[in-house]
Amino acid sequence: MDFQVLLLTIGVSFILAVIAAPLLIPLLRRMKFGQQVREDGPQSHLKKSGTPTMGGVVILLAFTLAFLKFSAVKNTDFYVLLVATLGFGLIGFLDDYIKIVFKRSLGLTAKQKMLGQLLFSGLMCYLLIQNGHSTAISIPGTSVSFDWTGWFYYPFVVFMMLAITNAVNFTDGLDGLLSGVSAIAFGAFAIVAMQATSMPAAVCAAAMIGAVLGFLVYNAHPAKVFMGDTGSLGIGGAIGAIAIVTKTELLFLVIGGIFVIEVLSVVIQVVSFKTRGKRVFKMSPIHHHFELSGWSEWRVVITFWAVGAILAALGLYLNKGL
């Protein structure tokens, strides 16, 4: 019965996104909410300038309606997931809005963005503490676990949410890349959530699968709309929260391996350039490196999807899901 609910959640969320996107895209065009493309990026991306962005609103709308409709259990997990997804999505929305409306290329300042992320991460921690959330962390694929106690665990949760949302944000750089990779990761986490008997987390993952796949219909190459930080930060918030409420915090490193690789490529690039004056990659995040190496955009996206699927399968294996 639970599996049927998840399938229905995916279907409804998908249909909502497919219906909402073509209604929103013309509105974004009229409001001139167009993407600003980096001039130092791949030259093939210059033609994308002006493509409507902030399409993440479609993802969050479809997700929220489906999540509220099919979540029979409104417990602490439910509210943690809702706060994380919509809270971080709101930060992304404000960032996108400021970039476009006020013509500020950086949107929110680093301090403002950090303050918002700390606020919603802190609210998540408060809800978890009130519910007596376990502070033990398990090592995937083993029976080993350790308890950091709340003094160490909750700062770790905050760090984890900031790291994951920013890693997911870095992955949003090619048509359909993040939509596809996140759908695969949410699929794996839906199974993990069912095994952990957390129906709110399973429904959250299912609602996100439908939303991002519905958005992918319009975001696949050549993209008719981009999700912007509204979508990427909301997706990151959802993935991070699911990993936390299902007690699979470290499993994210495997299932979300693509996100980890993307953010590590940025860190390596920055550290190398500042310490040695040399770049390791032609451009970071790493998906741009492959583009500048001669790969077509679609080839990069398909390859990353395939690697994401392999990592998701490995994650399920380590979680004793296969």
BELTA-V980094 format. One record per pair of residues at least 4 apart in sequence whose C-alpha atoms are under 7 Angstrom apart, sorted by sequence separation. I is the first residue (numbers start at 0). J is the second residue. D is the distance in Angstrom with one decimal. If there is no record, write none. Layout:
# BELTA-V980094
{{I/J/D} {I/J/D}}
This chain:
# BELTA-V980094
{{0/4/6.4} {1/5/6.4} {2/6/6.3} {3/7/6.1} {4/8/6.0} {5/9/6.2} {6/10/6.2} {7/11/6.1} {8/12/6.0} {9/13/6.0} {10/14/6.2} {11/15/6.1} {12/16/6.3} {13/17/6.2} {14/18/6.1} {15/19/6.0} {16/20/5.9} {19/23/6.2} {20/24/6.0} {23/27/6.2} {24/28/6.3} {25/29/6.2} {26/30/6.2} {27/31/6.0} {28/32/6.1} {55/59/6.3} {56/60/6.0} {57/61/6.1} {58/62/5.9} {59/63/5.9} {60/64/6.3} {61/65/6.2} {62/66/5.8} {63/67/6.0} {64/68/6.1} {65/69/6.1} {66/70/5.8} {73/77/5.5} {74/78/6.7} {75/79/6.1} {76/80/6.1} {77/81/6.2} {78/82/6.0} {79/83/6.1} {80/84/6.1} {81/85/5.9} {82/86/5.2} {83/87/5.9} {84/88/5.9} {85/89/5.9} {86/90/6.6} {87/91/6.4} {88/92/6.1} {89/93/6.2} {90/94/6.2} {91/95/6.1} {92/96/6.0} {93/97/6.1} {94/98/6.3} {95/99/6.2} {96/100/5.7} {97/101/5.2} {98/102/5.2} {99/103/7.0} {107/111/5.9} {108/112/6.2} {109/113/6.0} {110/114/6.0} {111/115/6.3} {112/116/6.2} {113/117/6.1} {114/118/6.1} {115/119/6.4} {116/120/6.0} {117/121/5.8} {118/122/6.3} {119/123/6.2} {120/124/6.3} {121/125/6.2} {122/126/6.4} {123/127/6.2} {124/128/6.0} {125/129/6.2} {126/130/6.4} {127/131/6.3} {128/132/5.8} {147/151/5.4} {148/152/5.9} {149/153/5.7} {151/155/6.3} {152/156/6.3} {153/157/6.3} {154/158/6.2} {155/159/5.9} {156/160/6.2} {157/161/6.3} {158/162/6.0} {159/163/6.0} {160/164/6.0} {161/165/6.2} {162/166/6.0} {163/167/6.1} {164/168/6.1} {165/169/6.3} {166/170/6.6} {167/171/6.9} {175/179/6.0} {176/180/6.2} {177/181/5.7} {178/182/6.2} {179/183/6.4} {180/184/6.3} {181/185/6.0} {182/186/6.1} {183/187/6.5} {184/188/6.2} {185/189/5.9} {186/190/6.7} {187/191/6.4} {188/192/5.9} {189/193/6.3} {190/194/6.3} {191/195/6.2} {192/196/6.1} {193/197/6.0} {197/201/6.4} {198/202/6.0} {199/203/6.0} {200/204/6.2} {201/205/6.2} {202/206/6.0} {203/207/6.2} {204/208/6.2} {205/209/6.4} {206/210/6.2} {207/211/6.0} {208/212/6.1} {209/213/5.9} {210/214/6.2} {211/215/6.0} {212/216/6.7} {214/218/6.1} {215/219/5.4} {218/222/4.3} {226/230/5.0} {227/231/6.5} {228/232/5.5} {229/233/6.2} {230/234/6.0} {231/235/6.1} {232/236/6.0} {233/237/6.3} {234/238/6.3} {235/239/6.1} {236/240/6.1} {237/241/6.1} {238/242/6.3} {239/243/6.3} {240/244/6.1} {241/245/6.0} {242/246/6.1} {243/247/6.2} {247/251/6.9} {250/254/6.3} {251/255/5.0} {252/256/5.3} {255/259/6.5} {256/260/6.1} {257/261/6.2} {258/262/6.3} {259/263/6.0} {260/264/6.1} {261/265/6.7} {262/266/6.4} {263/267/6.0} {264/268/6.0} {265/269/6.2} {266/270/6.1} {267/271/5.9} {268/272/6.1} {269/273/6.1} {270/274/6.0} {271/275/5.4} {272/276/4.2} {283/287/5.9} {285/289/6.8} {286/290/6.6} {287/291/6.2} {288/292/6.2} {289/293/6.7} {290/294/4.8} {294/298/6.2} {295/299/6.4} {296/300/6.3} {297/301/6.1} {298/302/6.0} {299/303/6.2} {300/304/6.2} {301/305/6.2} {302/306/6.2} {303/307/5.9} {304/308/6.2} {305/309/6.4} {306/310/6.2} {307/311/6.1} {308/312/6.2} {309/313/6.2} {310/314/6.0} {311/315/6.3} {312/316/6.2} {313/317/6.2} {314/318/6.1} {315/319/6.2} {316/320/5.3} {27/32/5.1} {97/102/6.9} {98/103/4.5} {107/112/5.9} {127/132/5.2} {138/143/5.7} {147/152/5.5} {171/176/6.5} {192/197/5.3} {193/198/6.4} {217/222/6.0} {218/223/5.9} {226/231/6.8} {242/247/4.9} {243/248/5.4} {271/276/6.6} {272/277/4.7} {282/287/5.6} {283/288/6.3} {289/294/5.7} {290/295/6.1} {294/299/6.4} {315/320/4.7} {316/321/5.2} {97/103/6.3} {98/104/5.2} {137/143/5.9} {138/144/6.0} {171/177/5.1} {192/198/6.8} {217/223/5.4} {218/224/5.6} {242/248/5.0} {271/277/6.0} {272/278/5.4} {282/288/4.9} {290/296/6.3} {315/321/6.2} {98/105/6.3} {137/144/4.1} {170/177/5.8} {217/224/6.3} {218/225/6.3} {252/259/6.6} {271/278/6.1} {281/288/5.1} {36/44/6.9} {98/106/4.3} {136/144/5.4} {137/145/6.6} {192/200/5.7} {193/201/5.9} {271/279/6.8} {280/288/5.9} {36/45/6.2} {97/106/4.9} {135/144/6.5} {136/145/5.5} {192/201/5.0} {242/251/6.5} {97/107/6.8} {135/145/5.4} {136/146/6.2} {268/278/5.7} {281/291/6.7} {289/299/6.8} {95/106/6.3} {135/146/4.0} {268/279/5.8} {36/48/5.5} {94/106/4.6} {134/146/5.8} {135/147/6.4} {189/201/4.6} {268/280/6.6} {35/48/5.6} {94/107/5.0} {134/147/6.3} {286/299/6.7} {34/48/5.4} {35/49/6.7} {134/148/5.6} {33/48/6.9} {34/49/5.0} {134/149/6.1} {189/204/5.2} {268/283/6.8} {33/49/4.0} {34/50/5.4} {188/204/6.6} {189/205/6.4} {33/50/5.0} {34/51/6.0} {33/51/4.3} {34/52/5.5} {134/152/5.8} {186/204/6.8} {265/283/5.4} {32/51/5.5} {33/52/5.6} {185/204/5.1} {264/283/6.2} {265/284/5.4} {32/52/6.0} {264/284/5.7} {264/285/5.7} {90/112/6.8} {185/207/7.0} {186/208/6.7} {262/284/6.9} {28/51/5.9} {185/208/6.1} {261/284/5.5} {27/51/5.8} {261/285/5.9} {90/115/6.4} {182/208/4.9} {24/51/6.6} {87/116/6.6} {124/153/6.3} {182/211/6.3} {182/212/6.7} {86/119/6.0} {178/211/5.3} {178/212/6.6} {83/119/6.6} {121/157/6.9} {20/57/6.0} {82/119/6.9} {120/157/5.4} {178/215/5.8} {19/57/6.2} {83/123/7.0} {117/157/6.9} {120/160/6.7} {175/215/6.0} {16/57/5.8} {82/123/6.9} {200/241/5.6} {16/58/6.4} {53/95/6.5} {175/218/5.3} {79/123/5.4} {174/218/5.8} {175/219/4.5} {16/61/5.4} {116/161/6.6} {174/219/5.3} {175/220/6.5} {15/61/5.3} {174/220/5.0} {79/126/6.7} {174/221/6.6} {174/222/5.6} {197/245/6.7} {12/61/5.1} {12/62/6.0} {195/245/5.9} {257/307/6.0} {75/126/6.6} {256/307/7.0} {12/65/5.4} {192/245/5.9} {11/65/6.5} {256/310/6.4} {75/130/6.7} {254/310/5.4} {8/65/5.9} {253/310/5.8} {254/311/4.4} {253/311/6.9} {168/228/6.7} {171/231/6.7} {254/314/5.1} {8/69/6.5} {253/314/5.4} {168/231/5.0} {167/231/6.1} {168/232/6.1} {250/314/6.4} {32/99/5.9} {164/232/5.3} {167/235/5.5} {184/254/5.9} {164/235/4.1} {184/255/6.2} {163/235/5.9} {164/236/5.9} {160/236/6.7} {163/239/6.2} {220/297/7.0} {160/239/5.7} {170/258/6.3} {167/258/5.5} {170/261/6.1} {166/258/5.2} {169/261/6.5} {166/259/6.4} {169/262/6.5} {166/261/6.6} {166/262/5.0} {136/246/7.0} {139/249/6.7} {138/249/6.5} {139/250/5.8} {169/284/6.5} {77/199/5.2} {76/199/6.3} {173/296/6.9} {176/300/5.2} {180/304/5.4} {183/307/6.8} {187/311/5.8} {179/304/6.2} {183/308/6.1} {72/199/6.5} {180/307/6.0} {184/311/6.2} {187/315/6.7} {70/199/6.0} {70/202/6.4} {95/227/6.6} {95/228/6.2} {94/228/6.9} {95/229/6.8} {66/202/6.3} {92/228/6.5} {66/203/5.9} {91/228/4.3} {92/229/4.4} {91/229/4.0} {66/206/5.8} {89/229/6.6} {65/206/5.8} {88/229/4.9} {91/232/5.7} {88/230/6.4} {62/206/5.0} {88/232/5.3} {62/207/5.6} {87/232/5.4} {88/233/3.9} {87/233/5.2} {62/210/5.7} {85/233/6.1} {61/210/5.6} {84/233/4.7} {87/236/5.8} {84/234/6.6} {58/210/5.0} {84/236/4.7} {58/211/6.1} {83/236/4.9} {84/237/4.7} {83/237/6.0} {58/214/6.6} {80/237/6.2} {83/240/6.3} {80/240/5.6} {79/240/6.9} {80/241/6.8} {76/244/6.2} {54/224/6.1} {54/225/5.5} {55/226/4.1} {52/224/5.6} {53/225/6.4} {54/226/4.1} {55/227/6.1} {58/230/6.5} {50/223/6.6} {51/224/5.0} {52/225/4.5} {53/226/5.1} {54/227/6.5} {56/229/6.5} {50/224/6.0} {51/225/6.2} {52/226/5.7} {53/227/4.8} {55/229/4.9} {56/230/6.7} {52/227/5.5} {55/230/3.6} {53/229/6.0} {140/317/4.2} {139/317/5.6} {140/318/6.0} {139/318/6.1} {8/202/6.9} {12/206/5.6} {16/210/5.6} {20/214/7.0} {9/205/5.1} {13/209/4.0} {17/213/4.9} {5/202/5.9} {8/205/6.0} {9/206/5.3} {12/209/4.7} {13/210/5.1} {16/213/4.9} {17/214/6.5} {8/206/5.6} {12/210/5.2} {16/214/5.9} {9/208/6.1} {10/209/6.1} {13/212/6.4} {14/213/6.7} {5/205/5.7} {9/209/4.3} {13/213/4.6} {24/224/6.8} {41/291/6.5}}
